[in-house]
Amino acid sequence: MNVFHFDWDNIAQQSWLIKASVILFVCTFMVLLGYALDLKKQNERLTLAEKEYLFLQETQTKKQNIVAALSTIQQQKDELTTQQNALLQYLTTEDDIPALVNTLNDVSIQNNVRLTLIELQVKKQKSFYQELPIHMEVTGDYSHLVALIKRMIEWPQMMTVHDVAIKKQGSVQANQPLVMTLTAKAYLLKRI
């Protein structure tokens, strides 16, 4: 009997070494096949679990950074709120517009200039405030006109001066008063 010659039709009469080898080979093949198939599924689950772990770890790191910076963010928010409230005190309210016009008139009188025109323009809406352009025409000498502008920009209410134009009135005589046109912008607190 040849050990290396195997006959499938006569398997029962083969030597026990051949039978054991075939059984061992078949069993080993089955175990390896089952292991490979199961291992593939486990590798897929492991890959998904690793991705989820990395995502959760990244999310946790971001949240930890936010929690660590929360006190700093709260402090910055408080500072910004304080600064905003301080700035809002300088904004004029709708109720203060008549008083603002009276103040413009009083300041022009105090500076020896004549306010010949004061015209409230259309308000321009901004994020938390409104711009109220006020077109003015004032007559007086140069030093008094400049003093008027200086007084206007020193007011506690927020106001800016734009489009200033100064020209002589009438003839070109030396003592003729000057005419100044300007647009003053008052900043109004927007009611919410």
C-alpha positions as CSV (number, residue, x, y, z in Angstrom):
1,M,0.0,0.0,0.0
2,N,1.4,3.3,-1.1
3,V,1.0,6.1,1.4
4,F,1.1,8.8,-1.2
5,H,-1.5,7.2,-3.4
6,F,-5.0,8.1,-2.4
7,D,-8.2,6.5,-3.8
8,W,-11.5,8.2,-3.0
9,D,-13.5,5.2,-4.1
10,N,-11.7,3.1,-1.6
11,I,-11.4,5.5,1.3
12,A,-12.4,3.0,3.9
13,Q,-9.5,0.8,3.2
14,Q,-6.9,3.5,3.3
15,S,-4.4,3.6,6.1
16,W,-5.2,5.4,9.3
17,L,-2.5,7.9,8.6
18,I,-4.1,9.0,5.4
19,K,-7.6,9.1,7.0
20,A,-6.2,11.1,9.9
21,S,-4.4,13.5,7.5
22,V,-7.5,14.0,5.4
23,I,-9.7,14.6,8.4
24,L,-7.1,16.9,9.9
25,F,-6.9,18.8,6.6
26,V,-10.6,19.1,6.2
27,C,-11.1,20.2,9.9
28,T,-8.2,22.7,9.6
29,F,-9.7,24.1,6.4
30,M,-13.1,24.5,8.0
31,V,-11.7,26.1,11.1
32,L,-9.6,28.5,9.0
33,L,-12.5,29.3,6.7
34,G,-14.8,30.0,9.7
35,Y,-12.2,32.0,11.4
36,A,-11.5,34.1,8.3
37,L,-15.1,34.8,7.7
38,D,-15.8,35.7,11.3
39,L,-12.6,37.7,11.5
40,K,-13.6,39.8,8.5
41,K,-16.9,40.8,10.2
42,Q,-15.0,41.5,13.4
43,N,-12.5,43.7,11.6
44,E,-15.3,45.7,10.0
45,R,-16.9,46.2,13.5
46,L,-13.5,47.1,14.9
47,T,-12.8,49.7,12.2
48,L,-16.3,51.3,12.8
49,A,-15.6,51.2,16.6
50,E,-12.2,52.9,16.1
51,K,-13.8,55.6,13.9
52,E,-16.5,56.2,16.5
53,Y,-13.9,56.3,19.3
54,L,-11.9,58.9,17.4
55,F,-15.0,61.0,16.7
56,L,-16.1,60.8,20.3
57,Q,-12.6,61.7,21.5
58,E,-12.4,64.7,19.2
59,T,-15.9,65.8,20.4
60,Q,-14.9,65.4,24.0
61,T,-11.7,67.4,23.4
62,K,-13.7,70.3,21.8
63,K,-16.1,70.3,24.7
64,Q,-13.3,70.2,27.3
65,N,-11.7,73.2,25.5
66,I,-15.0,75.1,25.6
67,V,-15.5,74.3,29.3
68,A,-12.0,75.3,30.0
69,A,-12.5,78.6,28.2
70,L,-16.0,79.2,29.6
71,S,-14.8,81.4,32.4
72,T,-12.7,83.5,30.0
73,I,-15.6,83.8,27.6
74,Q,-18.0,84.8,30.4
75,Q,-15.5,87.5,31.5
76,Q,-15.2,88.8,28.0
77,K,-19.0,88.8,27.6
78,D,-19.3,90.8,30.8
79,E,-16.7,93.3,29.7
80,L,-18.4,93.7,26.3
81,T,-21.8,94.2,28.0
82,T,-20.3,96.9,30.3
83,Q,-18.6,98.6,27.3
84,Q,-21.8,98.5,25.3
85,N,-23.9,99.9,28.1
86,A,-21.4,102.7,28.5
87,L,-21.6,103.5,24.8
88,L,-25.4,103.3,24.9
89,Q,-25.5,106.1,27.4
90,Y,-24.1,108.5,24.8
91,L,-26.8,107.7,22.3
92,T,-29.7,110.1,22.1
93,T,-33.3,108.8,22.4
94,E,-36.3,109.7,20.2
95,D,-37.6,111.8,23.1
96,D,-34.4,113.9,23.1
97,I,-34.7,115.1,19.5
98,P,-36.5,118.4,20.3
99,A,-34.0,119.1,23.1
100,L,-31.2,118.4,20.7
101,V,-32.6,120.9,18.2
102,N,-32.9,123.5,21.1
103,T,-29.4,122.8,22.2
104,L,-28.1,123.3,18.6
105,N,-29.9,126.7,18.6
106,D,-28.6,127.7,22.1
107,V,-25.0,126.7,21.2
108,S,-25.2,128.8,17.9
109,I,-26.4,131.8,19.9
110,Q,-23.6,131.3,22.5
111,N,-21.0,131.2,19.7
112,N,-22.3,134.4,18.1
113,V,-23.5,132.7,14.9
114,R,-27.0,132.7,13.4
115,L,-28.6,129.4,12.7
116,T,-30.5,130.1,9.5
117,L,-31.6,126.5,8.6
118,I,-32.0,123.3,10.6
119,E,-33.6,120.4,8.8
120,L,-34.0,116.9,10.1
121,Q,-33.4,114.3,7.4
122,V,-34.6,110.7,7.2
123,K,-33.3,108.3,9.8
124,K,-31.0,105.5,8.7
125,Q,-31.5,102.2,10.4
126,K,-28.4,100.4,11.8
127,S,-28.0,97.3,13.9
128,F,-28.8,98.7,17.3
129,Y,-28.9,102.4,16.7
130,Q,-30.3,104.9,14.1
131,E,-28.5,107.8,12.4
132,L,-30.3,111.0,12.2
133,P,-28.7,113.4,9.7
134,I,-29.4,117.1,10.5
135,H,-28.7,119.5,7.7
136,M,-27.7,123.0,9.0
137,E,-26.9,126.3,7.6
138,V,-25.1,128.8,9.9
139,T,-23.9,132.4,9.3
140,G,-21.1,134.0,11.2
141,D,-17.4,134.8,11.2
142,Y,-14.8,132.0,10.8
143,S,-13.6,131.7,14.4
144,H,-17.2,131.5,15.7
145,L,-18.1,128.9,13.1
146,V,-15.2,126.7,14.1
147,A,-16.0,127.2,17.8
148,L,-19.6,126.0,17.0
149,I,-18.3,122.8,15.4
150,K,-15.9,122.2,18.3
151,R,-18.7,122.6,20.8
152,M,-20.9,120.2,18.8
153,I,-18.4,117.4,18.7
154,E,-17.7,117.8,22.5
155,W,-21.3,117.1,23.5
156,P,-21.9,114.1,25.7
157,Q,-24.4,112.8,23.1
158,M,-22.7,111.0,20.2
159,M,-22.7,113.4,17.2
160,T,-20.4,113.7,14.2
161,V,-20.1,116.5,11.7
162,H,-19.9,115.8,7.9
163,D,-19.9,117.7,4.6
164,V,-18.8,121.0,6.0
165,A,-18.7,123.8,3.4
166,I,-17.8,127.4,4.1
167,K,-18.3,130.2,1.6
168,K,-18.7,134.0,1.7
169,Q,-22.1,135.5,1.7
170,G,-23.0,138.0,-0.9
171,S,-20.1,140.3,-2.0
172,V,-16.4,139.8,-1.4
173,Q,-16.1,142.5,1.3
174,A,-13.8,141.9,4.2
175,N,-16.3,142.1,7.0
176,Q,-19.0,140.0,5.4
177,P,-20.1,137.0,7.4
178,L,-19.5,133.5,6.2
179,V,-22.1,130.9,5.4
180,M,-21.4,127.4,6.6
181,T,-23.4,124.4,5.6
182,L,-22.9,121.0,7.3
183,T,-24.6,117.8,8.1
184,A,-24.5,116.7,11.7
185,K,-25.3,113.1,12.5
186,A,-26.9,112.3,15.8
187,Y,-26.9,108.7,16.8
188,L,-30.2,107.5,18.3
189,L,-30.8,104.5,20.5
190,K,-33.1,102.0,18.6
191,R,-36.0,100.9,20.7
192,I,-36.3,97.1,20.7
